[in-house]
Amino acid sequence: MYQISAPVVTSSKPSKCAQLRGLLESPQLEFIMEAHNGISARIVEEAGFKGIWASGLAVSAQYGVRDNNEASWTQIVEMLEFMSDITQIPILLDGDTGYGNFNNMRRLVRKLEQRGIAGVCIEDKLFPKTNSFINGDRQPLADIDEFCGKIKAGKDSQQDPDFSIVARVEALIAGWDLSEALRRAELYHNAGADAIVIHSKLSRPDQVLEFAKEWAGRSALVIIPTKYYSTPTDVFRKAGISLVIWANHMIRAAVASMQAIAREVHTNETLINIEDEIASVKEIFRLQGADELQEAEKRYFTNGRQHTQAIVLAATRGQEFAGLTQDKPKVMLPLGGKPLLRHLVDKFKKLAINDITVVAGYKAETINVPGTKVIRNLEYETTGELASLACSQASFSDDMLVVYGDLLFRSYILRDLLDCPGEIVAVVDSTMNSKSVSGSPDYAYCSITDDLSLFGQDVNLLHISKATQTESGQSCGRWIGMLKFRSQGRQWLDQALGELQTRPDFNSLGMPELCNYLIEQGKPIKVLYIRGNWLDINSLDDLDLAFQLKK
């Protein structure tokens, strides 16, 4: 299974099986904590525990079924795989009765080892089992010879010599005396059990302490003090206990918290009282390993793009729309029931461009399109496009687009721009002329005209002008108001903005002047030719035409 966020295991780190065996054979008292799914397992590890108890009660409870083998052993193993993948500490499975006879036990051990589980604890009751604390004294015990056969079958099947099989003695739970518990433990030990769990349902530890005294360290001894929880831990140390299992407290804590939160929200119909009391969404992302995935995307994402940012210049009112923009900027004009900016944002998101900054000015407070970050150009009335772009300079990235906010275009144009090589790329429509467009067009003069028979020409932008013809000849098309900056191109942009800001006419400069300045400084701007299928919304007539380009 794909590992979510576990650190790389070095050769010097003991295997999980060896870690569990180390806990069982430790000269000091050790502790492991219950977990029942991936996120609780990670929490247990982060808390500092050296091992995890995959409790049958807890895992079945998180599935919402009874602790009576109602969850199949394959479902249990599937959950264990998630728990193992996200942690580096050993997991000891509460394997109930081994889920069947000796043959089931053999298969179980093989499957556990395949998933990196360090050991399994089986109890000497009949399949299907019932939780020890539900009428325990009425529960029959397994035949000793058959149970010993399960232990032997498990030991014979393991591949890792450190894989541990722990035998849980239920004699005291079922109402038998100490001698029966000791007799069974000795036979299980002789059959190959690596440790013994002595279980008791009394609220005092007298039974397990007496057992520990008589057992006298013949093998590792494990206890589960769920009922005698008030006993000081030093008592267990003095008794020579090897390992304490805190067996079901994570699931119980989760249930209590969820019940309280559900009651609170249902009663008051608001989240305001509980938001500060629960884990943040950010913390859930952290536990899930979201940061590791982002780092992996940087290493392995191979489509040539990683994290692309979009900066939308949208500070103007759009005076040509008169009363339509009295209470909103042009980018918030409705088009087919959605603001113009919403259509632009949808185009970005369709291509996984989710970091979208809108530089606003006029009626900036009305820009409320989800998925955007709004930055204000407070001096929008006396400054131009370049000043608006400079407002967003602190959030520039090494892969970004700068786009006019009143653009509509077919999605393929944006896709082709993202895939087009070059540190700076400008989109030029080779079919446009002054008679077919509204507004004040920016005409592009390029190193090569658009050869309609070729795709992917290597073309440089030479100049942008308001004139369709200059001393250098006829324009090659119209720049549509869309630029891409990548890596070094972004550095050139930063440098150009810094230099242009020293000029007295900076506040009057637009994006064409930026392009011309970069070209004058010897910075190449590549051209992506398109042939229509876009619109610059500059008039009421443009709004009518826009319906044809919404999709």
N, C-alpha and C positions, 0 to 999 in steps of 0.2 A: 504494500500500500504506500502511496505517496506520503512522504514525511512532511508535515505542515511546517514545523519550525524548530524541530529538535536540533541542537548543535551537533556538529560533526564529531563522531566518536573516534578518538585516537587509539592507536594500538596499545598504549600504556594503560588505558582505562579498563578495569575488569569487566567481563561480560556481565549481563544482568543476572544470569544464573550464579556466577561466582559472587556477585554482590549479595544475593539472597543467602547463599550458603554462609557467607561471612557474617551476616546478621544472626543466623541461627547458631553459629559456632563462636560468636563474640563472647569474650570473658565478662563483658558488662551487659546490663539490661538494655535491650534495644526496643524500638517502637515502630510500628507501621500503622498507617491510617487508611480507612475505607475511602474508596472512590468508585463511581458507578458509570462514568462516561469520560470522554476525552477532556472536557474542560475541568471537571472536578479532579481528574488525575493530575492535570497540570498545576492546579491550585495546591494540591497536596505536596507535589514536588517543590514548588516555590516556597511553601511554608517551611521547608527544611527537612521533611521526613526522608528517611533513607529507603523506604519501600512503601508499596501500596497493597492494600487488601481489597481485592475485587469481590465484594460481598455479594453472595447469592440473594440475600434479602434486598439489598440496595439496587442491584442491577435489575432484578425482577420488578421492583417498585418503580424504577424510572421507565420501565415499559408499561406500567399500570396493570400488572398481573400479580397473582399471588405467588408466594415463595413455596410453591408446590411443584416445581419443574414444569410450570405452565409455559415459561419461556424455554424454547428448545436449546439444546447445547450448542447448536450452530449459531443461534442468535446471540448467545452469551459470548462465544468465541469471536463473532463479528465485532461486538462492542469492545472486546479486549484488544482487538487489532488497532482500533482507533486510540485506545488508551496507551498502548505500547508505542505507537508511532510518535506520539506527542511528548513522551517522557524519556528520561535516561536512567531512571531508577527501576529496580525490579518490581514485578507484580506477582503476588501470590494469589492464585484463584481459589475462591471458595467453590470447590467443585462438587458440592453436595455429596451424593453417593457414587460419583463417577459416571453418572448418567446411564447406568445399565450394568452389565456384567463385565468380566475381565476383558472381553473383546472390545467393548465400548471404551474401557479404560485405556487400552493400548492405542486406539485411534485418537482418543482425546489427548494423550501425551504427545503424540506426533504432531497434531495440529497446534497444540500450545507452543511447542518448540519452534515450529515454522513461523510463528507470529511473535517470537521474542519474549514469551512469558516464562518467568523464572521458576515457577513451581505451582503445584496444585495441592490443595488440602481436601481430603475425602473423609466422610464421616461414616461410622458403622451403623447406618440405619437402612431401611428398605426403600427401594425406588418404586413410585415417586415419593420423595421426601416431604416432610412437613416441618415447618420451622420449629426449632427446639423449644421455643417459649410458648407454643400453642399445644396444650395438653401433652407436654413432654413425657409425663410418667405413663401415658397410655400408648406410647409409640414403641413398637417392637424393635429390637436390635437385629442387625444382620448376623447371619451365621459366621462364626469366627473364621472357619476354614475358607469360606468363600471370600470373605473380606481380605484375608491374608493373600489369597490368590490374586485379587485385584492389585494389591500393593506390588506383588512379585511381577505381575504382567506389566505394570507401569514402569517398574525399574528396568525390566528387560527391554522395553521399547524405547527408552530415552537414548538420544544420541550424545547429548552433552553430559559428561559425568557429574557436573555440578547441578543439573536440574534436580529440584527437590520435590519429594513426595512426603506430605505431612499427613499423619493419621490422626483423626479427631475421635476421641473416645467419648461416647454419649451415655455411658453407663450411669453416671450420676444424674444426668437429666432424666433418664428413664426410670429412676427410682431404685437402681441397684446400689449395693454397698461399695465401699472402697476396695475391698479385695477383688471384686469383679472388674472394677476399673483398672486396677494394677495388672490383673491377669491378662486382660485384653491388650493393654499397652505393651506388656512384655512380648506377647506374641506378634503384635504389629511391628515392634522394633526388630524382632528376629527375622520377620519377613522382608525387612529392608527399608522400613519407614525412616526417613531422615530426621524427623522430629515428631513429637507427640503433642497434640492439643488436648488438654483436660478441660472439659466444659462443665459449668455449673450454673444453675438458675437461682441459687440462693443470694440474698442481699448481703451476706457476709462471706468472706473468702475462706472460711474454715475448711471446706472440702478440698479446695485446690491447694491450700497450704499443707494440709495433711498428706495429700497425694505427692506434692513436691518433696516433702520430707522422706517419704517412703521410696520415691523414685530415685532419689539420691544421685541425680545427674547422669543416669545411664545413657541418656541422649538429650538433645535439645528439648526443652519444655516450653510450650507456648500456652498463653492464657488469653481469654476474651472477657474482660471484666465489665461487661455491659450491665449486669445486675448488681455487682458489688463495686460500683463506680466510686463510692466514697472512701474506699480503702486507700490510705497513703501509699504512694508509689514506692517508698523506701521499704515497705513490707515485702513487696515483690522482689526487690533487690536482695534483701536478706534471705529470702526463701530460695534463691538460686534460679529464678525464672529467667529464661533466655530471651523471650520475645513477648511483648504485649501488643495485642491487636485492638485498636480502637475501631470497632467493627461496623458501625452504622450511623455515625454522627454527622457525616457530611450530607447524607440524604435527609436525615431528620432536620438538620438546620435549614436545608433548602426548602423542605416542605413547610416548616413553620414560617419562614420568611415569605414564601409565595402566598400562603393563606392570609397572612396579615396584610400584604400589599393588595391582594385581590379584594378583601373586605373593605379596605380603606378607599380604593378607587370606586368600587361599586356604590358605597354609601355616599361619598361626596361628589362623585361625577367630575373629578378633576385630578390632574397629576401633580398639582402644585405642592401638595403636602408630602409627596413621597419622592420626588425627583432627586432631592439631595441625600436621600437615605439609601438609595440603591446604586449599584455599579453603573458607571457611565457607559454609554455605547462605545466610547473610545477604549475603555478597559476591556470590553468584550472583544473588540477587534484585536487588541494586544494579545489576549489569551489565545485567540484563534490563529495568531501568527500572521496578521495582515502585513506587518512591516517586512517580514521575510519574503512574502510574495512580491511586494513592490521591488525589493532588491533583485529577486529572481527575474522579474520582467525586464529589468535593465540589462541583465546578463544574457537572457535567452530570447527576448522578443526580436524576431528576425525580419519584420516587414519593412525595415529601414526607418521606422518612426518609433519613438518611445513616448515621451510626454509632450504633446503639442498643446500650446496655449493659444488662445485667440484674444486679441485686443480689438474691441469694436469702438470706433470713433462715432459718438452720437450726441454731441453737445448742442447742435443747432436746433432751432425751432422748426424751420421750414416755413418761412413767411409766405411762400407761394400758395400754401394751403389755407391761408386766411383764417377764418373762424374755426376750422377743423383742428388747428393746433393752438387754440387759445389757452387750453388747459392741459396740454400735453405736448411733448416733443414729437417730431416727425416719426421717430422709431416706434412710437406707441400708437400710431394710427392703425385702426382695425382693418384687417384684410381677411375676408372669409371667416370672421368671428374670432380671429387671433391677431394680436399686435404684430406689426411688421418685424419687430425684434424677435418675437417668439418663433417666427418662421426661420429666421437666421440661426437662432440658437438650436432649433431642431436639426438643421443641416449639420451643425457642428457635432451635436451629440450622436447623430447617426454614424459618424466616423470616429467615435470615441474621443472627441475633443470636449472635455468636461471642465477644463479650467478656462473660464470665459470672463474677461474683464471688460466692462462697459464704461467708457469715459463719457460722463454725462455733463450737462450744463443747464440748459433751459428746462425748467420743471423737472429737475432730476428726481425729486421725491415721488414722482408718478411712475418711475421705472421700477416695476415689481415683477419682472419675469423670473421665475424660479431657475436656479442653476447658474445665475450670474452674480458677479461681484461688481458693485457700482462704485466708481471713483469720480469725484466731482472736479471739474475745471471751474473754479469759482469766478474766473475772469473770462468766461466764454464769450461775453458780449464784445470784448475788445481784443480777443486773440483768435488765432486760426487753428488749423488742424495740428500743426506741429507742436503748439503749446499744449494741446489736449494729449497728444501722444507722450509728451514729456511728463505729464501728470502721472502716467502709469509706469514710468521708467523703473521704479523700485521693484516692480513685479515682472520685469522682462525675464524670459527664459531662453535657453539655447535652441529651442525649436518652437517658433511662434509665428502666428499670422497677424497681420494688421489689415483690418477690413472696414470699409465704410458701413455705417449702420443702416443705410437706406438701400442696400443691395438685395436683390432677389436673383437666384441663379439655380440652374439644375445641379443636382448633387455631384454629377460626374466631374464638373469643373473643379470643385474643391478636392475631390479624390485625386484628380490628375495633378493638381498643384502640390499636394502632399508628396506625391511620388516623383515629382520633377527634381532632378539634381540641380545643385547650385546653392551657394551661400546666401544669395538674395535672388528671388524670382518674382517677376511681375507678370500679371495676367493681362494679355492684350487681345482685344477682339479685332480680327483682321477684316471683318465684314462691315464694320460701322462707318458711317459718314455723317457729315454735319446735318444732312436733311432728315436723318432717321432717328435722331436722338433729341431728348430734351435737356435742359440745363446748360451748363457750360462745359463741354467735353474737354478731356485731357488727351491730346493726340500723341501717339507714341512713334518715335523715329527709331528704327531698329537696324541692325547690321545686315539682316537678310529679310526680304519680304516673305510672307507666308506662301510656301509652295503647297498647294492643296493636295498634291500627290504624295507628299512625304509626311511622316509622323516623327515627332521627336527631333526637330531641327535644333541645331546648336546656334541659338540666336542671342545676341547681346542688345540690351537697351542702350540707345545712344543719347536720347534726349526726350523730354516731355514738354509739349507746348500747347497753347490754346489755339494755335494756327494749324490749319490742315496742310499748309505748305510753307516751307522756309527756304533759306538759301541752300540748305543741305538736300532739298528735294521734297518729294511727296511723303506724307506720313504713311506708316504701315498699318495703322489701326488705332483703336482707342484703348487707353489704359482704363480698366474698369473700376479701379479703387481697391485692389486686392494685392497684397505683398506677402511673401514668405521670407522669414529670416531664420537662418540656421547657423549655430556654432560661431564661426568667425564672422559671418554676416551680422550676427547680433552684436559682436564686439565693434564692428564698423559702425553700426547704428548708434551705439552708446557714445562712441568717439565723435561722430558727426553731430549728435544732439548737443554735446558739450561745447563743440566749436561754434555751432550756429547760435547757441544761446548768448554768445558774446556779441552778436551782431545787433545793431540798433533796430533792424527791421524784423527781428525774430518773431514778434507777435503777429505779423501779417503773413508769415510763411505757411504754406500748405505742404501736403505730401509730395506733389510734383517737384517742389523746390528741394525737398530732401533727396529725392531720387537724382535730380540733376547735380546736386552737390556731391553725392557719393560717386557719381560717374566722373565728375571733374577731379576728384581725389584719386582716381584710378581704381575704384572698387567696381568689379564687374557685377552687373545686374542681368541675369538671364531672363529670357522671355518665354512664357508659355502661351502659344497662340490658341485661341478658341474661335469659334465661328457662330456667334449669337448665343441664344439660350440664357440670357441674363437681362436684367433691367435695373436701372438706377431710378428710384422713385423720386421724381422732381416735380410732378404736376398731377392734377386730377385725372388727366388722360392716362398717365402712367399707372394710376391705381386700377383703372379699367383693364389695362393690358396685363397687370400683375396676376390676375386670376389664371392666366394661361401658364404661369411659371410657378405656381404654388407647389407643385409636386416635384 
